[in-house]
Amino acid sequence: MTRPLVYVFYIICIALQCHAAVDVNYSLPKDGSRERAEFTSPPVPDELVISERGNLPIILLAPHGGTVEPTDLPAIPNASKRDMATDKLVRALADELAYTDAEGIERRPHMVINRLHRKFVEPNKSWKYNLHRGWIGDKGTPIGPHPRAERVYRDFHACAAYAVLMIEQEHGAGVLLDLHGLAASHKLDMYGYIIRASDLHHTKDQNRPAPHRVLATAIRKDSSIRFAASRKRTSVEIANLVRGPKSLASLVDEAYRELYPEVLNSDGSPRGRPATPSLRFPNPKGEKTPNPTDTYFNGAYDISTHSSRQSGICVDAIQIEVTPDARSNEVLRIQFARAMARALREFLKIHYGLDISPPELTPRSVGATSGVKVVGSVVICEK
């Protein structure tokens, strides 16, 4: 099979066989299979899925920010509330990352947004999970999936899969960020990599961080950032991908302190952007971590599927759960986007050898990227 003729990309657990009513130009495998999805052309999604193809090695997802509530679609019983303004947060971040390069080409990240309210379909869960939850019809009786809801689900994942494929072809590697929202009761953001809270703390004392070797093993084996981990030489370097000073959460924290020094804690110190795992709070369950009894959201189906957790994929994925103080109004969203864009540029340069700094920005001095082969501005993905 020739790649220019038939785009192929590794997807696991997307959907059951196509419904006759779902007219698509790609074939997605059954739940639980290890097949590859095949594209005969780029996905053309339903109008309830916004897909903007970019040319930076970054994908931004917003599966739970949708507000559209069609009257003809059955709802999932006891469905969760939508994540307020995560769609707007993704757009703000995309705008902050965008720039025009020295050749006059506009550079933007890839972006996929679900506009359909999550009470009709759960894009960051497997289709099997959606079928298990089921839907309730007008008469209050369980019914099967509506073709439109299935179409939205499939299109969301097809667009994400296609974006990953484009990044691999154009850059060799990259990062996918899946943005979600936390309730107001939470005190800090959460970064998920498909590793468990128990992987982040010591087996005998959850107030102590897990040893580097133990955490590194979990990251190499099961995480959604296995590509970056495979380029590191030591357990310390691998563990620091999620809790070290150059982890994404720590870089965002640092960016907030430098960009917004006027935002202070009660003791007069810069507040930064507290998150876990990070250098400040390496263990979600540690006694020094705010709200240590809160559930740690470590990532879900979409970052597991569209990431290096799957064999052969060279794009890493991170789920970011953001507290309302970064989403509730435009000013706060722009602040978060500015800090995240700054951190993400440094994160990509340090761990992937990819420089996406706008021409007007002087790149920070960073250490050599361990084990990454770079040709021009493209990282060679050695599958």
N, C-alpha and C positions, 0 to 999 in steps of 0.2 A: 504494500500500500504506500503510495507516494504522498508525502506530507503536503506539497503544494496543491495536490488534487483533492485529497480528503484530509481535512484537519482532524487530528486525533488527539485526545487528551484523556489522561487517567482520571476517572471519577468512580467513586465507590458509593453504593447505596443511595442513588438519587430517586428512582421512581419505579413503579411497576410498568408493564408493557403499555405502550401508548394507547390511550382511548381513541376510538375512531374520530371523536369530536375534536381531538386536540391536533390541530394541523401544524406540524413543526418540520423544520428542515434539518433536524439532527436526530440521532438515535441514542437514547440514554439507556443504560443497563438496568436490570432488575436490582432490587435491594439485595445486598449481601454478595453481589457478584464482584469479580475482580477484572471485569472487562474494561475496555476503553470506550468512551463516548466518541462518536464520529460526527464530524461537521462537514456537510457538503457545501456550506457557505456560512458566513457569520450569522449568529442568531439574530432573528428579528422578533423581539419580545412583544408581548401584550402591552397595551398602553399603561397598564398598572405596574409595569416594571420599567424604571428609568435606567438605561444603560448608556453611559458615555465612555466611549473608547478613548484611552489616552495614549501617551507615548513615554511616560515615566515608569520606572520599575516599582510602581505602587498601585495597589488596588484598595479602594475604600468601599466597605459594605455597610448598608443600613437595613437589616431585615425586619426591624420591629418599629420603625417610625411612621408607618403608613396610617393615613387618616380616612381613606376612602371606605365607605360602608355601603356597598350595593344592596338594595332591598330584595334582590332576587337570589342572593346567595345564602345558603344555610350557615349557621354559626357553630363553632366548637363549644360544647358545654363547659361552663366555668372557665372560660378563656382568660388569660392574663391581660392586663392593661397594656396599651402601647407604651413604648419607650419615648417619652416626651422629647420632641425636637431633635432626635438623633439624626433624622434626615437633613435638618438644617445644619447640624454640626458637621456632618459629612461634606455638605456643600461649602461651608466656611473653610474647612480644612483643604478641600480641593482648590479653592480660590487662593489660599495662602501658599500652597505648594506650587501653583502655576507661575510660569515666567516665560519670557521670550529669550531664546538663546542668542549667541553672538551671530548666528546665521539668519536671524529673523524668524526662526521657527518657534511657535508657541508650544510649550511643554506643559502637559497636564497629567495628573494621575487618572487611572481607570476608576470608574465609579458605578456601582450598582445599588439602586434604592428600590425597595418594595413599597409601593404606594397603598397597597391593600392592608386594611387593619388586620392585626394578628389574630383577631377572633375568628377569621375565616380560614386562615392557613398559617402554619408555623414554618417559615423558610429555614430557620437555623436548627430544625430537627429533621430526622429522617422521614421519608414518606411513610415508612412503616409506622413510625410514631404517630403521624397524623391520622393514619387509618385506625390505629388503636384508639386514639382519642375520639374519633368519629365526629359527626355533625348532627344537629337537631333541625328538623324541618319545621314548616309552619304549624303543623298540628302537634308539635312537641314530641314527635317520634323520631328515633334514629334513622338516618338515611345515609347513603353512600356519598362519596366526594362529588362535588359539582365540577364539571369539566373546566369551567373558568378558573376555579381555585387551583385545580391541578395544573392548568396551563401557567398560571402566575408562579406557582412553586417551581415548575420545571424550567421556566424561562429565567427565573432568578439565578438558579444554579448553572444553567447553560451559559449565561452571560459571565458569571464568575469564572467558570471553567475556561471559557474562551479568552478572557483577560489574562489568566495565568499562562495559557499557551502563547499569547502574544508577547508577554514579558519574557518568557523563556527564549523565544525566537529572536527578540530584539536586544535583550540585555543579558540573558543567561541566568539571571537570578533576580529576586526581588522580594517584596514584603506585602502581605495582605493584612489590612486592619479591619476588624469587624467591630463596629461601634454599637454599644448598648447603653442603657440608662439604669442607674441605681435609684432606689427610693431615698427620700430626704433623711431617713434615719441613719443612713450610712455616712461614715466620717472620712472615708478615703476611697480612691479609685482602686479597681482590681484589674490586673493584667493576667489573662489566661493563656496557657500554652498546652493544654490537655495533660498537664501533670497535676496530680492530686495535692491537696493541702498536706497530706501525710508524707508526701515526697519532699516537702519543704521544711519539715521540722524533724528533730531527732526522735528516734523510735522510743527512747526512754524518758524524754522530757520535751514536751511540745513547746516549751518556752525557749528552747535552744534550736537554732537553725540546723538543718540536716548537714552532715559532713559533705564536703565538696564531692567526694568520690560517689557517695550515694545519690546525690542530686544529679550529678553528671550522667550516671547510669540511666536514671529515669528519663533525662532529656534525650540521650542518644537513642533510647529504646522506643519511647512512646510519644514524644512531644511533637508539636507542630512547628518547631524550629530546628529540626534535625539537619537541615542543610547548613546553617551557620555553625551548628555544633560539630559537623563533620569536618569543618575547616579549622578547628581548634586543636591544639596539641596536648593540652593538659586538662585534668578534671577541674582545676581552679578556673581556667578560661571558660570552660563549658558552663559551670555553675554560675559564673559571673554574667552570662548572657541574660539571665533572668533576675539576678539580685545584686549584681556588681555595680560599680560607679558608672559604667557605660552600658548598662541595660537601658531599654527604652524608658521604663518608668522612672529610673534615676535621672536620665537625661532631661525628661520633661520636668521633673522636680527642680533640677538645676536651672533650667531655662526660666521657670516661673520666678525663682529667687532673683535671677539677674534682670529679667525684664520688668518685674513688678515688685521691687524691693519695698515699696510703701505698704504692701499687704503683710501685716505682722501677726504673730501669735500674741497671746496675752503677756508673755514675758518679754516682748519687744523684738524677738528674733524673726527673720523673714519666714513667712508661712510656707512658701514653696507650693508644691502640689503633691501632698501625701498620697502614696499608693503602695500596694503590696502585690507581689513581692518586689522589693527594691532594696537599695542600700540602707535606707532608713528603717524600713519594715520588711526584712527578708522573709519573715514567717507569718502567714495570715492568722495563725492561731497563737502567736506569742503574746505574753502578757503586756508587752509594751505597745502592741499593735492596737489602734483604736477599734473597738467593737470586735474583739477576737472571737466571740461566739457566733458572729455572722457567718452565713454560708459563703464559702469561697467559690466564686464562679470561675471555673478553670477553663471554660471554652466548651463549644458544642459541635454539632454535626458539620456546620459549614466550614469552620477552620480545620477540622479534622480531615474533611474531604478535599478541600482545595489548598493543600499544603504539603510540605515535605514529609509529613507523617505517612503519606502514601509513597510507595517505592517509585523512584525515578523523577519525582517532582522536585524542582529546584527553587520553589517559592515558599518562603516561610509565612506563617500566619499567627496573628495575635488577636485575641478577643480583649477589648477594652471596655470595662464597665465604668461609666462616668457618673459622678454625683451631680445633683441638679445645679450646683453652683458653677457649672461650666456649660449649662444648657438652657437655663431659664430665660435668658434674654440675649439680644444680639451682641451687646458689648461683651458679655461673659463668653459667648461662643467664639467671638473673634480673638479674645485673649487666649482661650484654650488653643485655638487653631494656630495662632502665632507661635506659641510655645511648642506645640506638638510638631509643627513643620520644622522648626529649628532643631528639635531633638531628633526627628526622623532623618533629616539630612546627615547629621553626625553619625547616627546609628548605621545608616546604609554605607557611609564611607568607611567606618571602622571595621564593620563585620562582613561587608560584601565587596569592598573596593569600588563602590559606585558613587560617583560624585554628581549630585544633582543640585549643586548650589547655583543660584542665579548669578549671572556675570557680575552684578554689582556687589555681591557679597564676597568678602575675603574668606576663603575656607579656613576653618580652624586647623591647627596642627594636630594631627592624630598619628597614633602609632601604626606600624606596618600591619597589614591584614594577614593574619597567619593562614597559610595554605591556600590562598585564593589566587587562581591564575587569571590575570587580567590582560586582555588584548584591546588596546585603545580604551574605550569606556565600557567594554563588555566583559562580564565575568563569564569564564568558560565553565559550564556546568558539566562536570565529569561524572556522567551517570554510570 
